[in-house]
Amino acid sequence: MKWQAPHRRSRIYLVTGASSGIGLAVVKQLCAQGHRVIGTGRRSGTSLPVDYPDIDYRAVDLTEAAAIERFIDDEIDGLDRAILCAGAGFYRTIEEERAGEVEHIVSINFTAQIRLAHALYGKLAARKGRLGLVGSVAHKGAAAMPVYAATKAALDGFGRALALEWRDRVAVRVLHPGPTRTGMAEQAGRPADWLTKLMLPPHAVADMVIDGLEADRGYRRTISYGRYLTRLPLRAAR
Amino acid sequence: MTRVLITGGAKGLGRACVRTALKNGGHVTVLDADASGLTQLPDGVSAIHADLADAAELRSAINRLSASEPFDIVIMNAGINATGPFETLPVERQAKLIAVNLTAPMALTTALIQADKIARDGRLVFVGSLSHFVSYPGASTYAGTKDGLTVFARSLRRHLRRSLGIRVQVVAPGPMDTDHATEHSPTPDDRGTRMHPSVVADTIWRSWSGFLIVPGMAASGASILGRLLPGMAGRIMRRVIFEKLQARTSEPSNLSSR
């Protein structure tokens, strides 16, 4: 028999970046826990793999302001939790960066998150909901990807201030995963090597993202290898 | 002669930096969106008019800078703010804030480095904010852009020093006596406790070493508190800034109900 959390209420979750990576892993985990999930991603609904979880999925281009607002106004009724996973980035030093593409990375990793938070406020506040922003451990700085690191630091600083603003209305948590085996690193230009095998498994990161969002205190949580290892015996005990 | 580039140099801290650079015999180029402010700059200052929120104008500014002589000091100062409870601020204003405060300086830096327009042993200074240490509820998006800029600088620091000999620095000023800061302050009657921008500009000019520059005793103290007790610093900021801004935003409705 599958282990079930002792009586967890079924909630309505919104997950962005749900078509792949950490977002997809979060969706799978939430479905397994019996929650209702609304997912968005870049990919169209028809191009999703056949084993994609049976959720309410919508393709939304997060660089389009109007698309974000339309989606939230039309598709979301009640909402308890939002987990914003969508992100993009490249392994590029400052010499390799392209001035014209800085705007694109900022708009997905930061501006879109602000538009989403802004549009979701009313729905989340109405049900004392929680907002989870998925950052990266790169928020502390990374010479191999300064623009990506900056957008994740911006998300962290935004989340910190917003958590203070919304303190009694909507809990805001910024969750910073360490390197995760999602294929994003290869897409971003980091060749797969022995280190890739050591990266955090997406399902474990998803677990820690979902739990981290429920944390009582502290706006920020780092999803590190250490945290993963200390949780392993717990998982085994289940 | 020291060649200096200052973005947002027509007003506020940028203007003070222009004055300091001229006083020290520098040759100054100012990039600003404020056309009338640019005409009021002292003689000898080169002006580039560009609204950094506009992608096309940013590109043409980049083209012009890529054709200029290398700079010894670049001060990425241009910044705007929007204060009030996050959900009440128009989201387009926040998008513009991100374009000016974060996207533009990162794109400009990329272009300047790739075109080799910062001299060896030169300085690249980003104007961040004390909010990096103590947060800034009531200006959440602004706080985000300044943290982003600070970490962008931190990511470049060692790399640019080693490969090109460029010193990257961040200045984190507290509240200043500028039009910008006073507009976004909940208490307009505390001009005495605010730092004068010329003091901050002089500190920037003098600080040839170190990564983080926190001008003034009050700001330094706040930055230490923020580093040691970030939670407490945040709660204090909520009380002294956000709750006053909140009261200001809700005033009209309070008046009608009184």
Boltz contact constraints between the chains, C-beta under 6 A:
constraints:
  - contact:
      token1: [A, 94]
      token2: [B, 113]
      max_distance: 6.0
  - contact:
      token1: [A, 94]
      token2: [B, 156]
      max_distance: 6.0
  - contact:
      token1: [A, 97]
      token2: [B, 110]
      max_distance: 6.0
  - contact:
      token1: [A, 99]
      token2: [B, 107]
      max_distance: 6.0
  - contact:
      token1: [A, 99]
      token2: [B, 110]
      max_distance: 6.0
  - contact:
      token1: [A, 99]
      token2: [B, 111]
      max_distance: 6.0
  - contact:
      token1: [A, 102]
      token2: [B, 103]
      max_distance: 6.0
  - contact:
      token1: [A, 102]
      token2: [B, 106]
      max_distance: 6.0
  - contact:
      token1: [A, 102]
      token2: [B, 107]
      max_distance: 6.0
  - contact:
      token1: [A, 103]
      token2: [B, 103]
      max_distance: 6.0
  - contact:
      token1: [A, 106]
      token2: [B, 103]
      max_distance: 6.0
  - contact:
      token1: [A, 111]
      token2: [B, 95]
      max_distance: 6.0
  - contact:
      token1: [A, 111]
      token2: [B, 98]
      max_distance: 6.0
  - contact:
      token1: [A, 114]
      token2: [B, 94]
      max_distance: 6.0
  - contact:
      token1: [A, 114]
      token2: [B, 141]
      max_distance: 6.0
  - contact:
      token1: [A, 115]
      token2: [B, 91]
      max_distance: 6.0
  - contact:
      token1: [A, 118]
      token2: [B, 91]
      max_distance: 6.0
  - contact:
      token1: [A, 121]
      token2: [B, 87]
      max_distance: 6.0
  - contact:
      token1: [A, 141]
      token2: [B, 151]
      max_distance: 6.0
  - contact:
      token1: [A, 141]
      token2: [B, 154]
      max_distance: 6.0
  - contact:
      token1: [A, 141]
      token2: [B, 155]
      max_distance: 6.0
  - contact:
      token1: [A, 142]
      token2: [B, 155]
      max_distance: 6.0
  - contact:
      token1: [A, 143]
      token2: [B, 155]
      max_distance: 6.0
  - contact:
      token1: [A, 143]
      token2: [B, 159]
      max_distance: 6.0
  - contact:
      token1: [A, 146]
      token2: [B, 152]
      max_distance: 6.0
  - contact:
      token1: [A, 146]
      token2: [B, 155]
      max_distance: 6.0
  - contact:
      token1: [A, 146]
      token2: [B, 156]
      max_distance: 6.0
  - contact:
      token1: [A, 147]
      token2: [B, 106]
      max_distance: 6.0
  - contact:
      token1: [A, 149]
      token2: [B, 151]
      max_distance: 6.0
  - contact:
      token1: [A, 149]
      token2: [B, 155]
      max_distance: 6.0
  - contact:
      token1: [A, 150]
      token2: [B, 148]
      max_distance: 6.0
  - contact:
      token1: [A, 150]
      token2: [B, 151]
      max_distance: 6.0
  - contact:
      token1: [A, 150]
      token2: [B, 152]
      max_distance: 6.0
  - contact:
      token1: [A, 153]
      token2: [B, 147]
      max_distance: 6.0
  - contact:
      token1: [A, 153]
      token2: [B, 148]
      max_distance: 6.0
  - contact:
      token1: [A, 153]
      token2: [B, 151]
      max_distance: 6.0
  - contact:
      token1: [A, 154]
      token2: [B, 144]
      max_distance: 6.0
  - contact:
      token1: [A, 154]
      token2: [B, 145]
      max_distance: 6.0
  - contact:
      token1: [A, 154]
      token2: [B, 147]
      max_distance: 6.0
  - contact:
      token1: [A, 154]
      token2: [B, 148]
      max_distance: 6.0
  - contact:
      token1: [A, 157]
      token2: [B, 143]
      max_distance: 6.0
  - contact:
      token1: [A, 157]
      token2: [B, 144]
      max_distance: 6.0
  - contact:
      token1: [A, 157]
      token2: [B, 147]
      max_distance: 6.0
  - contact:
      token1: [A, 158]
      token2: [B, 140]
      max_distance: 6.0
  - contact:
      token1: [A, 158]
      token2: [B, 144]
      max_distance: 6.0
  - contact:
      token1: [A, 160]
      token2: [B, 135]
      max_distance: 6.0
  - contact:
      token1: [A, 161]
      token2: [B, 135]
      max_distance: 6.0
  - contact:
      token1: [A, 161]
      token2: [B, 136]
      max_distance: 6.0
  - contact:
      token1: [A, 161]
      token2: [B, 137]
      max_distance: 6.0
  - contact:
      token1: [A, 161]
      token2: [B, 140]
      max_distance: 6.0
  - contact:
      token1: [A, 161]
      token2: [B, 143]
      max_distance: 6.0
  - contact:
      token1: [A, 162]
      token2: [B, 86]
      max_distance: 6.0
  - contact:
      token1: [A, 162]
      token2: [B, 140]
      max_distance: 6.0
  - contact:
      token1: [A, 164]
      token2: [B, 137]
      max_distance: 6.0
  - contact:
      token1: [A, 164]
      token2: [B, 234]
      max_distance: 6.0
  - contact:
      token1: [A, 164]
      token2: [B, 238]
      max_distance: 6.0
  - contact:
      token1: [A, 165]
      token2: [B, 86]
      max_distance: 6.0
  - contact:
      token1: [A, 165]
      token2: [B, 137]
      max_distance: 6.0
  - contact:
      token1: [A, 165]
      token2: [B, 242]
      max_distance: 6.0
